[in-house]
Amino acid sequence: MRDDVANSPGHKTSDRELVASMATGNADALRSLSARYARMLTALAYRFLNDESEAEEIAADVLWQAWREAPSFDPARSSVSAWLVMLGRSRAIDRFRAIRARRAPANPEPQPPPTPDALSDLEGAERARIVKSAVAELEPRERELLELAYFSDLTQAEIAAKAGIPLGTVKTRMRTGLLKLRDTLRRLR
């Protein structure tokens, strides 16, 4: 990037140019990127955490991570905005899980068994039968990925690593499976 073009009036530095400049240690580029994306990253994190100060901290962490990782950013793999959103989403999910783990009691006191209510037991059993039937209609590869996500609490990236398949394939199979499950549940009700 030529300085005379970048500094000329009317030239808006692209996100890619800012990250490239950050890679050379230009703190002004980080300030500019922060001005563009801090609010969006805060809003994204707030959707997960419902806590303004936590969300602001996530946004700051993501921008700091972008500063550190700017030299390795590959514009051929994603846009800057997609990269920042991915970093923000990952951090927000990690923070959410950490907060949830801190709030869970270490040794919960045993609760007395709930009193049986015949009608609610029957309704619960019917719902379970419907869901089991819908899940049974999924293809095994879709069912396996959904089970890993919902019963093992794994992220899509963790599922991809565990299953030994590309992340994009995991996302596609999970979405397809969820759509089939939704349609089947609507039909079975």
N, CA, C and O atoms as a DFTB+ gen file, in Angstrom:
756 C
 N C O
     1  1       0.846      -1.163       0.000
     2  2       0.000       0.000       0.000
     3  2       0.894       1.228       0.000
     4  3       1.777       1.353       0.848
     5  1       0.677       2.123      -0.930
     6  2       1.473       3.344      -0.998
     7  2       0.925       4.363      -0.027
     8  3      -0.290       4.546       0.058
     9  1       1.811       5.042       0.718
    10  2       1.375       6.009       1.716
    11  2       0.613       7.172       1.105
    12  3      -0.345       7.665       1.699
    13  1       1.041       7.628      -0.111
    14  2       0.354       8.767      -0.704
    15  2      -1.088       8.421      -1.075
    16  3      -1.957       9.291      -1.019
    17  1      -1.362       7.164      -1.455
    18  2      -2.727       6.751      -1.764
    19  2      -3.513       6.558      -0.485
    20  3      -4.653       7.012      -0.381
    21  1      -2.914       5.885       0.496
    22  2      -3.602       5.604       1.745
    23  2      -3.927       6.874       2.510
    24  3      -4.943       6.936       3.202
    25  1      -3.094       7.870       2.397
    26  2      -3.308       9.103       3.140
    27  2      -4.009      10.179       2.329
    28  3      -4.242      11.277       2.836
    29  1      -4.348       9.888       1.086
    30  2      -5.012      10.895       0.278
    31  2      -6.452      11.061       0.734
    32  3      -7.076      10.103       1.191
    33  1      -6.986      12.278       0.612
    34  2      -8.375      12.491       1.026
    35  2      -9.308      11.627       0.183
    36  3      -9.084      11.453      -1.015
    37  1     -10.333      11.094       0.796
    38  2     -11.308      10.287       0.079
    39  2     -10.943       8.817      -0.005
    40  3     -11.783       8.009      -0.401
    41  1      -9.713       8.437       0.355
    42  2      -9.332       7.017       0.316
    43  2      -9.700       6.384       1.653
    44  3      -9.215       6.796       2.708
    45  1     -10.554       5.388       1.589
    46  2     -10.911       4.641       2.792
    47  2     -10.084       3.368       2.788
    48  3     -10.180       2.555       1.869
    49  1      -9.281       3.202       3.809
    50  2      -8.426       2.035       3.913
    51  2      -9.300       0.796       4.094
    52  3     -10.191       0.776       4.942
    53  1      -9.043      -0.222       3.303
    54  2      -9.825      -1.454       3.402
    55  2      -9.432      -2.214       4.668
    56  3      -8.379      -1.978       5.262
    57  1     -10.307      -3.127       5.056
    58  2     -10.019      -3.981       6.215
    59  2      -8.738      -4.775       5.996
    60  3      -7.921      -4.917       6.905
    61  1      -8.572      -5.288       4.785
    62  2      -7.361      -6.057       4.473
    63  2      -6.113      -5.197       4.632
    64  3      -5.101      -5.643       5.173
    65  1      -6.199      -3.963       4.154
    66  2      -5.051      -3.060       4.288
    67  2      -4.754      -2.774       5.751
    68  3      -3.592      -2.685       6.147
    69  1      -5.807      -2.629       6.559
    70  2      -5.595      -2.382       7.985
    71  2      -4.897      -3.567       8.652
    72  3      -3.964      -3.379       9.433
    73  1      -5.345      -4.785       8.345
    74  2      -4.720      -5.966       8.954
    75  2      -3.273      -6.099       8.484
    76  3      -2.387      -6.436       9.269
    77  1      -3.042      -5.834       7.207
    78  2      -1.662      -5.893       6.702
    79  2      -0.792      -4.857       7.412
    80  3       0.369      -5.121       7.722
    81  1      -1.353      -3.697       7.664
    82  2      -0.617      -2.651       8.364
    83  2      -0.400      -3.026       9.838
    84  3       0.650      -2.735      10.410
    85  1      -1.395      -3.670      10.439
    86  2      -1.240      -4.147      11.819
    87  2      -0.108      -5.164      11.898
    88  3       0.622      -5.209      12.888
    89  1       0.038      -5.977      10.863
    90  2       1.086      -6.996      10.843
    91  2       2.474      -6.382      10.889
    92  3       3.430      -7.030      11.315
    93  1       2.587      -5.132      10.452
    94  2       3.874      -4.443      10.495
    95  2       4.047      -3.652      11.783
    96  3       5.063      -2.981      11.968
    97  1       3.047      -3.728      12.688
    98  2       3.160      -3.044      13.967
    99  2       2.499      -1.685      14.012
   100  3       2.754      -0.924      14.946
   101  1       1.665      -1.343      13.051
   102  2       1.008      -0.044      13.016
   103  2      -0.187      -0.032      13.965
   104  3      -1.233      -0.605      13.661
   105  1      -0.028       0.623      15.113
   106  2      -1.096       0.684      16.119
   107  2      -2.280       1.510      15.635
   108  3      -3.412       1.260      16.050
   109  1      -2.041       2.497      14.758
   110  2      -3.157       3.276      14.221
   111  2      -4.103       2.391      13.416
   112  3      -5.313       2.617      13.406
   113  1      -3.559       1.399      12.751
   114  2      -4.401       0.469      11.994
   115  2      -5.307      -0.316      12.941
   116  3      -6.473      -0.557      12.628
   117  1      -4.775      -0.714      14.092
   118  2      -5.588      -1.404      15.090
   119  2      -6.697      -0.486      15.592
   120  3      -7.836      -0.925      15.749
   121  1      -6.380       0.774      15.843
   122  2      -7.400       1.731      16.286
   123  2      -8.502       1.868      15.235
   124  3      -9.683       1.921      15.577
   125  1      -8.124       1.924      13.971
   126  2      -9.106       2.047      12.897
   127  2      -9.983       0.797      12.804
   128  3     -11.201       0.899      12.658
   129  1      -9.364      -0.375      12.888
   130  2     -10.127      -1.613      12.839
   131  2     -11.068      -1.704      14.044
   132  3     -12.208      -2.152      13.923
   133  1     -10.581      -1.279      15.185
   134  2     -11.393      -1.274      16.392
   135  2     -12.593      -0.345      16.236
   136  3     -13.702      -0.694      16.640
   137  1     -12.384       0.819      15.660
   138  2     -13.487       1.763      15.443
   139  2     -14.553       1.152      14.539
   140  3     -15.741       1.431      14.705
   141  1     -14.140       0.327      13.591
   142  2     -15.090      -0.302      12.664
   143  2     -15.840      -1.477      13.278
   144  3     -17.018      -1.681      12.983
   145  1     -15.172      -2.251      14.126
   146  2     -15.742      -3.533      14.531
   147  2     -16.035      -3.707      16.026
   148  3     -16.686      -4.686      16.394
   149  1     -15.592      -2.819      16.888
   150  2     -15.778      -3.019      18.330
   151  2     -17.251      -3.133      18.706
   152  3     -17.616      -4.008      19.490
   153  1     -18.095      -2.275      18.168
   154  2     -19.528      -2.320      18.505
   155  2     -20.167      -3.620      18.024
   156  3     -20.949      -4.239      18.746
   157  1     -19.834      -4.024      16.819
   158  2     -20.397      -5.251      16.268
   159  2     -19.950      -6.459      17.090
   160  3     -20.758      -7.341      17.384
   161  1     -18.669      -6.506      17.464
   162  2     -18.164      -7.621      18.267
   163  2     -18.801      -7.631      19.657
   164  3     -19.091      -8.696      20.201
   165  1     -19.017      -6.449      20.227
   166  2     -19.674      -6.356      21.529
   167  2     -21.103      -6.876      21.433
   168  3     -21.552      -7.629      22.297
   169  1     -21.818      -6.475      20.386
   170  2     -23.199      -6.931      20.203
   171  2     -23.258      -8.443      20.011
   172  3     -24.147      -9.108      20.544
   173  1     -22.316      -8.977      19.256
   174  2     -22.263     -10.424      19.039
   175  2     -22.062     -11.150      20.370
   176  3     -22.784     -12.099      20.674
   177  1     -21.104     -10.715      21.149
   178  2     -20.823     -11.363      22.435
   179  2     -21.992     -11.187      23.405
   180  3     -22.283     -12.083      24.198
   181  1     -22.651     -10.048      23.344
   182  2     -23.788      -9.795      24.234
   183  2     -24.917     -10.794      23.978
   184  3     -25.620     -11.193      24.906
   185  1     -25.088     -11.194      22.722
   186  2     -26.133     -12.173      22.392
   187  2     -25.890     -13.496      23.108
   188  3     -26.843     -14.197      23.447
   189  1     -24.641     -13.844      23.340
   190  2     -24.320     -15.094      24.026
   191  2     -24.354     -14.927      25.544
   192  3     -24.806     -15.820      26.261
   193  1     -23.875     -13.782      26.029
   194  2     -23.609     -13.624      27.454
   195  2     -24.643     -12.802      28.209
   196  3     -24.789     -12.945      29.423
   197  1     -25.359     -11.942      27.495
   198  2     -26.354     -11.060      28.114
   199  2     -25.745     -10.237      29.261
   200  3     -26.386      -9.990      30.282
   201  1     -24.500      -9.826      29.060
   202  2     -23.785      -9.037      30.063
   203  2     -22.895      -8.047      29.312
   204  3     -21.971      -8.444      28.603
   205  1     -23.181      -6.771      29.473
   206  2     -22.496      -5.735      28.699
   207  2     -20.989      -5.704      28.978
   208  3     -20.194      -5.618      28.042
   209  1     -20.590      -5.772      30.244
   210  2     -19.156      -5.685      30.544
   211  2     -18.404      -6.915      30.023
   212  3     -17.294      -6.787      29.507
   213  1     -19.002      -8.101      30.155
   214  2     -18.379      -9.306      29.600
   215  2     -18.260      -9.187      28.081
   216  3     -17.238      -9.556      27.502
   217  1     -19.311      -8.671      27.438
   218  2     -19.315      -8.534      25.982
   219  2     -18.233      -7.550      25.525
   220  3     -17.547      -7.796      24.533
   221  1     -18.084      -6.447      26.242
   222  2     -17.047      -5.474      25.898
   223  2     -15.660      -6.078      26.071
   224  3     -14.755      -5.821      25.276
   225  1     -15.504      -6.875      27.105
   226  2     -14.216      -7.542      27.335
   227  2     -13.900      -8.528      26.210
   228  3     -12.756      -8.621      25.764
   229  1     -14.907      -9.256      25.757
   230  2     -14.728     -10.190      24.632
   231  2     -14.286      -9.416      23.394
   232  3     -13.347      -9.824      22.711
   233  1     -14.965      -8.290      23.098
   234  2     -14.615      -7.484      21.922
   235  2     -13.159      -7.018      22.006
   236  3     -12.426      -7.081      21.019
   237  1     -12.748      -6.554      23.178
   238  2     -11.360      -6.108      23.351
   239  2     -10.388      -7.273      23.171
   240  3      -9.338      -7.122      22.548
   241  1     -10.745      -8.428      23.719
   242  2      -9.889      -9.617      23.578
   243  2      -9.745     -10.020      22.116
   244  3      -8.653     -10.372      21.669
   245  1     -10.843      -9.968      21.375
   246  2     -10.811     -10.349      19.962
   247  2      -9.926      -9.391      19.174
   248  3      -9.129      -9.824      18.342
   249  1     -10.059      -8.116      19.425
   250  2      -9.237      -7.140      18.703
   251  2      -7.754      -7.303      19.074
   252  3      -6.878      -7.155      18.222
   253  1      -7.487      -7.601      20.315
   254  2      -6.101      -7.849      20.731
   255  2      -5.564      -9.111      20.047
   256  3      -4.412      -9.147      19.614
   257  1      -6.408     -10.142      19.955
   258  2      -6.010     -11.366      19.260
   259  2      -5.758     -11.076      17.778
   260  3      -4.813     -11.608      17.195
   261  1      -6.592     -10.243      17.173
   262  2      -6.401      -9.872      15.766
   263  2      -5.061      -9.151      15.590
   264  3      -4.364      -9.359      14.597
   265  1      -4.713      -8.317      16.543
   266  2      -3.425      -7.610      16.505
   267  2      -2.270      -8.616      16.516
   268  3      -1.336      -8.517      15.721
   269  1      -2.354      -9.590      17.439
   270  2      -1.285     -10.584      17.563
   271  2      -1.211     -11.510      16.340
   272  3      -0.124     -11.907      15.921
   273  1      -2.374     -11.848      15.775
   274  2      -2.412     -12.810      14.679
   275  2      -2.442     -12.161      13.293
   276  3      -2.548     -12.860      12.286
   277  1      -2.350     -10.845      13.239
   278  2      -2.392     -10.151      11.945
   279  2      -1.345     -10.673      10.960
   280  3      -1.657     -10.810       9.778
   281  1      -0.115     -10.970      11.394
   282  2       0.867     -11.473      10.419
   283  2       0.464     -12.797       9.765
   284  3       0.900     -13.090       8.651
   285  1      -0.352     -13.588      10.436
   286  2      -0.725     -14.883       9.865
   287  2      -2.100     -14.863       9.196
   288  3      -2.561     -15.892       8.701
   289  1      -2.761     -13.695       9.175
   290  2      -4.080     -13.614       8.534
   291  2      -3.943     -13.869       7.039
   292  3      -3.081     -13.293       6.375
   293  1      -4.804     -14.741       6.516
   294  2      -4.779     -15.099       5.095
   295  2      -6.077     -14.626       4.450
   296  3      -7.124     -15.239       4.656
   297  1      -6.025     -13.536       3.666
   298  2      -7.249     -13.010       3.053
   299  2      -7.878     -13.967       2.044
   300  3      -9.030     -13.775       1.654
   301  1      -7.150     -14.982       1.619
   302  2      -7.714     -15.963       0.694
   303  2      -8.672     -16.913       1.418
   304  3      -9.543     -17.515       0.791
   305  1      -8.510     -17.047       2.734
   306  2      -9.352     -17.965       3.508
   307  2     -10.658     -17.335       3.949
   308  3     -11.681     -18.017       4.010
   309  1     -10.643     -16.031       4.260
   310  2     -11.874     -15.365       4.687
   311  2     -11.685     -13.862       4.642
   312  3     -10.570     -13.354       4.529
   313  1     -12.801     -13.172       4.734
   314  2     -12.736     -11.719       4.833
   315  2     -12.340     -11.363       6.265
   316  3     -12.423     -12.199       7.165
   317  1     -11.919     -10.142       6.466
   318  2     -11.543      -9.696       7.808
   319  2     -12.759      -9.754       8.730
   320  3     -12.657     -10.203       9.872
   321  1     -13.906      -9.301       8.233
   322  2     -15.102      -9.300       9.085
   323  2     -15.488     -10.724       9.486
   324  3     -15.846     -10.954      10.641
   325  1     -15.426     -11.677       8.568
   326  2     -15.758     -13.067       8.897
   327  2     -14.755     -13.623       9.909
   328  3     -15.131     -14.349      10.830
   329  1     -13.500     -13.286       9.737
   330  2     -12.457     -13.727      10.670
   331  2     -12.744     -13.198      12.074
   332  3     -12.674     -13.944      13.051
   333  1     -13.068     -11.907      12.167
   334  2     -13.344     -11.311      13.471
   335  2     -14.598     -11.906      14.106
   336  3     -14.627     -12.147      15.312
   337  1     -15.627     -12.143      13.306
   338  2     -16.857     -12.746      13.830
   339  2     -16.564     -14.150      14.356
   340  3     -17.049     -14.525      15.424
   341  1     -15.777     -14.924      13.616
   342  2     -15.433     -16.276      14.055
   343  2     -14.659     -16.222      15.377
   344  3     -14.930     -17.001      16.291
   345  1     -13.708     -15.311      15.472
   346  2     -12.956     -15.179      16.720
   347  2     -13.881     -14.771      17.869
   348  3     -13.793     -15.313      18.971
   349  1     -14.769     -13.810      17.598
   350  2     -15.695     -13.326      18.622
   351  2     -16.666     -14.403      19.069
   352  3     -16.920     -14.555      20.264
   353  1     -17.200     -15.136      18.139
   354  2     -18.154     -16.200      18.465
   355  2     -17.477     -17.271      19.313
   356  3     -18.033     -17.726      20.312
   357  1     -16.281     -17.668      18.911
   358  2     -15.555     -18.697      19.665
   359  2     -15.271     -18.240      21.088
   360  3     -15.460     -18.998      22.040
   361  1     -14.821     -17.009      21.230
   362  2     -14.522     -16.497      22.580
   363  2     -15.785     -16.381      23.425
   364  3     -15.770     -16.694      24.615
   365  1     -16.879     -15.930      22.812
   366  2     -18.133     -15.777      23.553
   367  2     -18.650     -17.137      24.019
   368  3     -19.126     -17.269      25.147
   369  1     -18.557     -18.143      23.158
   370  2     -18.998     -19.486      23.551
   371  2     -18.122     -20.023      24.670
   372  3     -18.628     -20.600      25.633
   373  1     -16.816     -19.839      24.553
   374  2     -15.908     -20.286      25.611
   375  2     -16.226     -19.596      26.939
   376  3     -16.262     -20.236      27.990
   377  1     -16.457     -18.284      26.875
   378  2     -16.774     -17.531      28.102
   379  2     -18.101     -17.994      28.683
   380  3     -18.227     -18.155      29.897
   381  1     -19.089     -18.208      27.825
   382  2     -20.397     -18.686      28.288
   383  2     -20.252     -20.013      29.024
   384  3     -20.820     -20.201      30.100
   385  1     -19.492     -20.925      28.440
   386  2     -19.289     -22.230      29.074
   387  2     -18.540     -22.107      30.397
   388  3     -18.848     -22.813      31.357
   389  1     -17.565     -21.217      30.447
   390  2     -16.806     -21.019      31.688
   391  2     -17.707     -20.445      32.776
   392  3     -17.636     -20.867      33.930
   393  1     -18.540     -19.496      32.416
   394  2     -19.457     -18.898      33.390
   395  2     -20.445     -19.948      33.886
   396  3     -20.716     -20.040      35.084
   397  1     -20.978     -20.733      32.962
   398  2     -21.939     -21.784      33.331
   399  2     -21.273     -22.797      34.267
   400  3     -21.893     -23.253      35.228
   401  1     -20.023     -23.148      33.990
   402  2     -19.312     -24.120      34.832
   403  2     -19.056     -23.545      36.225
   404  3     -19.147     -24.264      37.220
   405  1     -18.736     -22.245      36.299
   406  2     -18.499     -21.617      37.610
   407  2     -19.776     -21.568      38.440
   408  3     -19.733     -21.702      39.663
   409  1     -20.905     -21.377      37.779
   410  2     -22.178     -21.247      38.500
   411  2     -22.743     -22.591      38.939
   412  3     -23.549     -22.655      39.868
   413  1     -22.327     -23.654      38.282
   414  2     -22.844     -24.978      38.643
   415  2     -22.248     -25.383      39.983
   416  3     -21.039     -25.262      40.181
   417  1     -23.063     -25.855      40.893
   418  2     -22.517     -26.272      42.186
   419  2     -21.577     -27.461      42.018
   420  3     -21.824     -28.358      41.212
   421  1     -20.493     -27.451      42.795
   422  2     -19.492     -28.513      42.699
   423  2     -20.084     -29.855      43.120
   424  3     -19.916     -30.862      42.432
   425  1     -20.765     -29.858      44.237
   426  2     -21.409     -31.077      44.732
   427  2     -22.866     -30.753      45.034
   428  3     -23.219     -30.438      46.170
   429  1     -23.691     -30.832      44.026
   430  2     -25.080     -30.482      44.280
   431  2     -25.705     -31.431      45.291
   432  3     -25.435     -32.632      45.294
   433  1     -26.544     -30.867      46.144
   434  2     -27.219     -31.692      47.137
   435  2     -28.247     -32.563      46.429
   436  3     -28.916     -32.123      45.494
   437  1     -28.360     -33.798      46.887
   438  2     -29.356     -34.659      46.255
   439  2     -30.756     -34.086      46.463
   440  3     -31.121     -33.662      47.560
   441  1     -31.502     -34.089      45.410
   442  2     -32.876     -33.597      45.464
   443  2     -33.811     -34.781      45.652
   444  3     -33.566     -35.874      45.140
   445  1     -34.884     -34.547      46.392
   446  2     -35.839     -35.649      46.510
   447  2     -36.467     -35.914      45.148
   448  3     -36.654     -34.992      44.354
   449  1     -36.784     -37.154      44.886
   450  2     -37.378     -37.450      43.584
   451  2     -38.698     -36.709      43.430
   452  3     -39.442     -36.556      44.398
   453  1     -38.989     -36.252      42.228
   454  2     -40.243     -35.539      42.036
   455  2     -41.429     -36.485      42.247
   456  3     -41.365     -37.685      41.980
   457  1     -42.476     -35.901      42.721
   458  2     -43.662     -36.725      42.910
   459  2     -44.233     -37.089      41.553
   460  3     -44.327     -36.240      40.667
   461  1     -44.607     -38.320      41.389
   462  2     -45.090     -38.734      40.073
   463  2     -46.451     -38.116      39.772
   464  3     -47.360     -38.104      40.602
   465  1     -46.543     -37.626      38.596
   466  2     -47.800     -37.101      38.095
   467  2     -48.109     -37.921      36.854
   468  3     -47.429     -37.786      35.837
   469  1     -49.092     -38.740      36.924
   470  2     -49.376     -39.697      35.854
   471  2     -49.547     -39.023      34.504
   472  3     -49.052     -39.525      33.495
   473  1     -50.247     -37.886      34.472
   474  2     -50.495     -37.220      33.195
   475  2     -49.202     -36.666      32.603
   476  3     -48.962     -36.816      31.405
   477  1     -48.359     -36.022      33.431
   478  2     -47.110     -35.466      32.902
   479  2     -46.156     -36.588      32.495
   480  3     -45.413     -36.441      31.525
   481  1     -46.165     -37.709      33.225
   482  2     -45.337     -38.851      32.839
   483  2     -45.763     -39.391      31.484
   484  3     -44.926     -39.723      30.645
   485  1     -47.065     -39.475      31.280
   486  2     -47.588     -39.981      30.017
   487  2     -47.238     -39.037      28.866
   488  3     -46.847     -39.479      27.786
   489  1     -47.386     -37.718      29.111
   490  2     -47.040     -36.734      28.080
   491  2     -45.548     -36.779      27.769
   492  3     -45.145     -36.712      26.608
   493  1     -44.733     -36.892      28.813
   494  2     -43.290     -36.969      28.617
   495  2     -42.898     -38.212      27.836
   496  3     -42.033     -38.152      26.962
   497  1     -43.518     -39.317      28.139
   498  2     -43.228     -40.561      27.430
   499  2     -43.634     -40.448      25.960
   500  3     -42.930     -40.937      25.076
   501  1     -44.769     -39.804      25.707
   502  2     -45.223     -39.630      24.324
   503  2     -44.262     -38.727      23.558
   504  3     -43.916     -39.016      22.412
   505  1     -43.828     -37.631      24.187
   506  2     -42.852     -36.729      23.542
   507  2     -41.560     -37.473      23.256
   508  3     -40.988     -37.331      22.175
   509  1     -41.098     -38.259      24.207
   510  2     -39.854     -39.024      24.021
   511  2     -40.003     -40.005      22.869
   512  3     -39.075     -40.167      22.076
   513  1     -41.147     -40.658      22.760
   514  2     -41.386     -41.606      21.670
   515  2     -41.358     -40.884      20.326
   516  3     -40.784     -41.388      19.361
   517  1     -41.973     -39.709      20.261
   518  2     -42.010     -38.938      19.017
   519  2     -40.599     -38.514      18.616
   520  3     -40.211     -38.643      17.454
   521  1     -39.836     -38.010      19.582
   522  2     -38.475     -37.550      19.285
   523  2     -37.597     -38.731      18.864
   524  3     -36.845     -38.624      17.895
   525  1     -37.685     -39.843      19.573
   526  2     -36.893     -41.025      19.204
   527  2     -37.229     -41.482      17.790
   528  3     -36.344     -41.855      17.019
   529  1     -38.506     -41.450      17.460
   530  2     -38.934     -41.856      16.125
   531  2     -38.361     -40.906      15.066
   532  3     -37.907     -41.349      14.011
   533  1     -38.385     -39.597      15.353
   534  2     -37.856     -38.611      14.402
   535  2     -36.348     -38.774      14.241
   536  3     -35.836     -38.704      13.124
   537  1     -35.645     -38.986      15.322
   538  2     -34.193     -39.159      15.269
   539  2     -33.838     -40.442      14.512
   540  3     -32.844     -40.486      13.787
   541  1     -34.650     -41.476      14.682
   542  2     -34.388     -42.749      14.000
   543  2     -34.498     -42.614      12.484
   544  3     -33.898     -43.400      11.751
   545  1     -35.257     -41.626      12.004
   546  2     -35.411     -41.427      10.565
   547  2     -34.230     -40.696       9.924
   548  3     -34.131     -40.638       8.698
   549  1     -33.334     -40.140      10.743
   550  2     -32.161     -39.460      10.200
   551  2     -31.161     -40.478       9.658
   552  3     -31.138     -41.635      10.075
   553  1     -30.340     -40.020       8.722
   554  2     -29.247     -40.868       8.251
   555  2     -28.240     -41.012       9.396
   556  3     -28.064     -40.078      10.179
   557  1     -27.585     -42.153       9.504
   558  2     -26.656     -42.373      10.617
   559  2     -25.590     -41.282      10.746
   560  3     -25.260     -40.880      11.862
   561  1     -25.049     -40.800       9.630
   562  2     -23.979     -39.785       9.722
   563  2     -24.517     -38.461      10.250
   564  3     -23.788     -37.736      10.927
   565  1     -25.769     -38.125       9.962
   566  2     -26.371     -36.898      10.499
   567  2     -26.687     -37.084      11.983
   568  3     -26.428     -36.199      12.798
   569  1     -27.246     -38.237      12.319
   570  2     -27.617     -38.532      13.703
   571  2     -26.379     -38.507      14.603
   572  3     -26.416     -37.950      15.700
   573  1     -25.294     -39.105      14.139
   574  2     -24.060     -39.161      14.930
   575  2     -23.545     -37.756      15.257
   576  3     -23.158     -37.483      16.394
   577  1     -23.540     -36.866      14.255
   578  2     -23.026     -35.513      14.484
   579  2     -23.925     -34.727      15.425
   580  3     -23.435     -33.996      16.286
   581  1     -25.239     -34.872      15.268
   582  2     -26.168     -34.172      16.160
   583  2     -26.043     -34.684      17.593
   584  3     -26.123     -33.905      18.543
   585  1     -25.849     -35.987      17.749
   586  2     -25.671     -36.538      19.087
   587  2     -24.397     -36.012      19.734
   588  3     -24.383     -35.719      20.929
   589  1     -23.332     -35.891      18.955
   590  2     -22.086     -35.338      19.505
   591  2     -22.288     -33.890      19.948
   592  3     -21.773     -33.474      20.986
   593  1     -23.028     -33.138      19.166
   594  2     -23.256     -31.726      19.497
   595  2     -24.130     -31.574      20.733
   596  3     -23.814     -30.781      21.620
   597  1     -25.215     -32.318      20.800
   598  2     -26.198     -32.084      21.847
   599  2     -25.994     -32.920      23.101
   600  3     -26.366     -32.484      24.190
   601  1     -25.420     -34.094      22.978
   602  2     -25.240     -34.918      24.159
   603  2     -23.825     -34.854      24.715
   604  3     -23.614     -35.082      25.906
   605  1     -22.857     -34.546      23.859
   606  2     -21.472     -34.438      24.325
   607  2     -21.040     -32.986      24.463
   608  3     -19.929     -32.708      24.915
   609  1     -21.920     -32.049      24.073
   610  2     -21.651     -30.613      24.192
   611  2     -20.356     -30.212      23.485
   612  3     -19.563     -29.434      24.015
   613  1     -20.153     -30.754      22.276
   614  2     -18.965     -30.431      21.491
   615  2     -19.292     -29.335      20.487
   616  3     -20.416     -29.251      19.991
   617  1     -18.311     -28.502      20.192
   618  2     -18.480     -27.500      19.140
   619  2     -18.366     -28.195      17.791
   620  3     -17.930     -29.343      17.710
   621  1     -18.760     -27.496      16.739
   622  2     -18.656     -28.086      15.410
   623  2     -17.197     -28.374      15.055
   624  3     -16.905     -29.383      14.414
   625  1     -16.290     -27.506      15.462
   626  2     -14.865     -27.741      15.192
   627  2     -14.378     -28.989      15.929
   628  3     -13.608     -29.775      15.376
   629  1     -14.824     -29.173      17.173
   630  2     -14.441     -30.354      17.935
   631  2     -15.023     -31.623      17.305
   632  3     -14.378     -32.671      17.279
   633  1     -16.250     -31.509      16.801
   634  2     -16.884     -32.651      16.136
   635  2     -16.099     -33.024      14.881
   636  3     -15.852     -34.202      14.622
   637  1     -15.707     -32.006      14.099
   638  2     -14.936     -32.254      12.880
   639  2     -13.641     -32.992      13.210
   640  3     -13.269     -33.945      12.526
   641  1     -12.965     -32.548      14.255
   642  2     -11.706     -33.199      14.645
   643  2     -11.959     -34.634      15.108
   644  3     -11.229     -35.553      14.739
   645  1     -12.992     -34.812      15.914
   646  2     -13.287     -36.141      16.448
   647  2     -13.726     -37.108      15.347
   648  3     -13.343     -38.278      15.349
   649  1     -14.543     -36.602      14.394
   650  2     -15.051     -37.462      13.322
   651  2     -14.061     -37.588      12.171
   652  3     -14.207     -38.466      11.321
   653  1     -13.056     -36.718      12.139
   654  2     -12.060     -36.765      11.072
   655  2     -12.612     -36.319       9.726
   656  3     -12.208     -36.829       8.681
   657  1     -13.540     -35.360       9.758
   658  2     -14.120     -34.830       8.517
   659  2     -14.004     -33.319       8.519
   660  3     -13.847     -32.721       9.583
   661  1     -14.077     -32.680       7.349
   662  2     -13.944     -31.219       7.287
   663  2     -15.073     -30.504       8.040
   664  3     -16.195     -31.002       8.127
   665  1     -14.750     -29.339       8.573
   666  2     -15.717     -28.539       9.323
   667  2     -16.937     -28.209       8.459
   668  3     -18.067     -28.267       8.944
   669  1     -16.726     -27.871       7.212
   670  2     -17.845     -27.559       6.323
   671  2     -18.798     -28.734       6.168
   672  3     -20.012     -28.546       6.093
   673  1     -18.258     -29.936       6.121
   674  2     -19.093     -31.135       6.019
   675  2     -19.917     -31.307       7.292
   676  3     -21.095     -31.658       7.230
   677  1     -19.299     -31.061       8.440
   678  2     -20.020     -31.150       9.716
   679  2     -21.182     -30.167       9.714
   680  3     -22.306     -30.529      10.062
   681  1     -20.915     -28.931       9.324
   682  2     -21.965     -27.916       9.320
   683  2     -23.104     -28.288       8.386
   684  3     -24.273     -28.136       8.739
   685  1     -22.772     -28.771       7.204
   686  2     -23.795     -29.150       6.231
   687  2     -24.628     -30.315       6.740
   688  3     -25.856     -30.278       6.664
   689  1     -23.975     -31.346       7.256
   690  2     -24.716     -32.522       7.746
   691  2     -25.591     -32.169       8.944
   692  3     -26.716     -32.655       9.061
   693  1     -25.079     -31.329       9.827
   694  2     -25.876     -30.955      10.994
   695  2     -27.094     -30.134      10.581
   696  3     -28.196     -30.354      11.083
   697  1     -26.896     -29.206       9.681
   698  2     -28.033     -28.387       9.225
   699  2     -29.061     -29.263       8.523
   700  3     -30.259     -29.143       8.780
   701  1     -28.603     -30.139       7.643
   702  2     -29.514     -31.046       6.942
   703  2     -30.268     -31.906       7.945
   704  3     -31.482     -32.079       7.831
   705  1     -29.560     -32.441       8.918
   706  2     -30.193     -33.277       9.939
   707  2     -31.224     -32.518      10.748
   708  3     -32.308     -33.036      11.016
   709  1     -30.898     -31.289      11.142
   710  2     -31.846     -30.481      11.918
   711  2     -33.091     -30.150      11.110
   712  3     -34.203     -30.174      11.639
   713  1     -32.910     -29.841       9.833
   714  2     -34.066     -29.548       8.988
   715  2     -34.958     -30.783       8.833
   716  3     -36.183     -30.680       8.893
   717  1     -34.332     -31.958       8.632
   718  2     -35.106     -33.199       8.530
   719  2     -35.837     -33.475       9.845
   720  3     -37.005     -33.862       9.851
   721  1     -35.135     -33.270      10.946
   722  2     -35.724     -33.510      12.255
   723  2     -36.929     -32.596      12.474
   724  3     -37.968     -33.042      12.962
   725  1     -36.792     -31.336      12.118
   726  2     -37.893     -30.383      12.258
   727  2     -39.099     -30.833      11.431
   728  3     -40.226     -30.850      11.925
   729  1     -38.856     -31.192      10.183
   730  2     -39.947     -31.622       9.319
   731  2     -40.611     -32.888       9.836
   732  3     -41.836     -33.005       9.801
   733  1     -39.822     -33.828      10.311
   734  2     -40.367     -35.076      10.829
   735  2     -41.187     -34.817      12.089
   736  3     -42.266     -35.386      12.250
   737  1     -40.689     -33.968      12.980
   738  2     -41.420     -33.665      14.213
   739  2     -42.753     -32.980      13.915
   740  3     -43.756     -33.254      14.574
   741  1     -42.763     -32.098      12.933
   742  2     -44.020     -31.449      12.546
   743  2     -45.015     -32.485      12.033
   744  3     -46.207     -32.408      12.330
   745  1     -44.532     -33.431      11.280
   746  2     -45.401     -34.457      10.685
   747  2     -45.924     -35.406      11.763
   748  3     -47.073     -35.840      11.687
   749  1     -45.107     -35.736      12.763
   750  2     -45.486     -36.717      13.772
   751  2     -46.398     -36.146      14.864
   752  3     -47.015     -36.911      15.605
   753  1     -46.489     -34.865      14.971
   754  2     -47.292     -34.261      16.050
   755  2     -48.731     -34.469      15.839
   756  3     -49.544     -34.027      16.650
